[in-house]
Amino acid sequence: MTLDRRNFMKAALGGTAAATAAVALPSNKAHARDNKAMPPKAVGLLFDSTLCIGCKACVTSCKDANDMPAEFSTPDKLWDTPLDLSGKTLNVIKSYAEGTSDVKDREGNGYAFVKKSCLHCVDPSCVSACPVTAMSKDPESGIVSYDADKCIGCRYCVAACPFGVPRFQYDTATPRIQKCQLCKQHLASTDAERKYKFAACAQVCPTGATLFGPVELLKAEAQRRLELEAGVAAVYPRGHIETPFPSHEKPAPDYKKRIYGDKEIGGTQMLLLAGVSFGKLGYPDLPEQSYAAKSESLQHSLYGGMILPLVALAGLAFATKRTAGAHKNEEGE
């Protein structure tokens, strides 16, 4: 028997089939773990697209609060004009527009604004994917943080995030991952004179489109808004939901009856309301099971008891034996 490419592939496939069959045994079935639970003191944001006027005060304050540089997208470079999240921009306001764009918060011939920043997932994929715990989730506040001293630059967090939030700095010799950390440095400060006392994007929002506070209160506020009658005058708190600034008033919009982030991939600590479908605002439909729960369950099943390495070794041994047998047959001929 001649050891050609075809025979080698047959032997290798035989080994692979054995490995696959072993993994498929009932005792090795993958059972998904449950999604992780929301921390009891979780804080977050409620972004209401129907209240956003596109002023981008939140973008400016975010840069100021986090010492982020300006980012230019025009030839004159007169203004900070980020077009998307990047290594220099942690929060950005983007827009949806269709047709004549005459009416706000309408899909046909309308337009809408949307905030892009970290959603601080309850069961974050970036934390699960990070091999060195550079990404972590605070057990009390639920804020997803980044530790540059631990980071090895693998960018698994970038690939794992379903919202495309963590960004890598490609234009520096000492790159870091950049993402919103909910202004945790200001939350932790005890300086009564500090400029920012909570998330800067919420603190400066003139209409209450971005609201900060405990997630449970934000969720109740979002549900209250969904129950408002469209066109009827309504009041909206601004800043911090527990200690709001003077409220903003306007007629209630015709909301899409959905709180984005309530269920998606196990829930997020930034919730969103809108008058147009979330898909048009760049927020995809996602399953309720977190990706972290799914991937970790699969990994534990495959590597539990070193099953997968043993199966792979058995497959390689089988292929080697077939190949050695072929050599002996050739010598005998």
Residue, then its C-alpha position, 0 to 999 in steps of 0.5 A: m500500500t502506498l502512503d499517498r495524500r489520499n491514504f493519509m487523509k483517510a487515516a486522519l479522518g478516521g481519527t477525527a471521526a473517533a474523536t467526534a464520536a467520543v465527544a458525542l457520547p451522552s456523558n459528555k453532552a454540554h449543559a449550558r450554565d445559567n446566565k449570571a444574576m444582576p448584582p444587587k447594587a448594579v448601576g447603569l444608564l437609561f438612554d431614551s432615544t426620543l429625548c435625545i436632540g443630538c447635541k453631543a454634550c454627552v460626547t464632550s463631557c465624556k472626553d473631559a471626564n476621562d481625559m480622552p483626546a479629540e478625534f477629527s473627521t473633517p479636513d479643517k480639524l476645528w472640532d472634535t468630530p468622532l464618527d464612531l467608538s474608537g481608541k479615543t472615543l468612549n461614547v458617541i451619538k449616531s443617527y438614523a435617517e430615512g427618506t426626507s428625514d422630516v419627522k423625528d423618531r419615525e422610521g419612514n421619512g424620519y430620523a432618530f439619535v442613538k447612543k453608543s457606549c458600553l452596555h455593561c452586560v450582566d454576564p459580559s462576553c469580554v470578561s469571559a473571553c479575557p484570559v488574564t482577567a484584564m476585563s472584570k465585572d464589579p460584584e456590587s456595582g456591576i461596572v465592567s472595568y479594564d486593567a491595562d496592567k494585566c492586559i496582554g493585547c490579545r484583543y479577545c474582548v474586542a472579538a467577543c463583544p456582540f456590540g463592538v464596544p471595546r476598541f484597541q489603540y492601533d496608533t500608539a506604541t503602548p496600546r490599550i483597550q478603551k471602553c466606557q467604565l461608567c466614570k467609576q473614578h468619579l463615583a468613587s471620589t469623595d471630593a465634594e468639589r469634583k466636577y463630575k459626581f456620576a456618569a458625565c454623559a448623564q450629568v450634562c444631558p439637557t433633556g434627560a435622554t441619558l439618565f444614571g442610577p440603580v438599574e432597578l429604578l431605571k428599569a421601573e422608569a423605562q416601564r413607566r414611559l412605555e405606559l404613557e399615552a402618546g401625545v400626552a404631556a409627560v415629565y422626565p427626570r434628568g441626571h441621576i434618577e435618585t437625585p434628579f435635576p429639574s425635570h424636562e417636560k414634553p409630550a410622550p412619544d409613540y414608543k416601541k414597546r420594548i426595553y432593549g437590554d432587559k433580556e438581551i444576552g442575559g441583560t445589560q446595565m444600560l437600557l434603551l427606549a426608542g421610537v424606531s426599531f432597535g435594529k435600525l439604530g444598530y442594536p441587533d436582536l440577540p438571544e436571552q442566553s448570554y454568549a458567556a454562558k454558552s461558551e463557558s458551558l461548552q468549554h467545561s464540557l470539552y475540557g472537563g476531566m481532560i476529555l477533549p485532549l484525550v480524544a484528540l490524542a486517541g485520534l492522532a494515535f489512530a492515524t499514526k497506527r494506520t500510517a505505520g501499517a501502510h509503511k509495513n505493507e509497502e516494505g512487505e511488497 
